[in-house]
Amino acid sequence: MIDNIRSETQRLRDDIGLEFQRWYVEAKQLASYIGTEEEMPRAPSVQCNRSSVPGDTPFLYYKRLIGIPFIDILL
């Protein structure tokens, strides 16, 4: 059972682009339901108190900031 969970989590990590796309679309739908739009935090020149990840779009930004580290923690 643990091996199955580990292999499924590894599959998620290997296909993170596709998996996170589905999560992101669902999050955007929920956000529009409550009247919120997607946006990225402003990018300061020096980052001191939180992670600074490059991302040209909100999708890439949140995939790199949330999606990948979340799956990596599970592995």
Residue pairs with C-beta under 8 A, 6 or more apart in sequence:
6 75
9 71
9 74
9 75
10 75
12 19
12 71
13 68
13 71
13 72
13 75
16 63
16 67
16 68
16 71
17 63
19 67
20 59
20 62
20 63
20 67
20 68
21 59
23 67
24 59
24 62
24 63
28 38
31 37
31 38
38 58
39 58
40 55
40 57
40 58
40 61
43 52
51 65
53 61
53 64
53 65
54 60
54 64
55 61
55 62
55 63
55 64
55 65
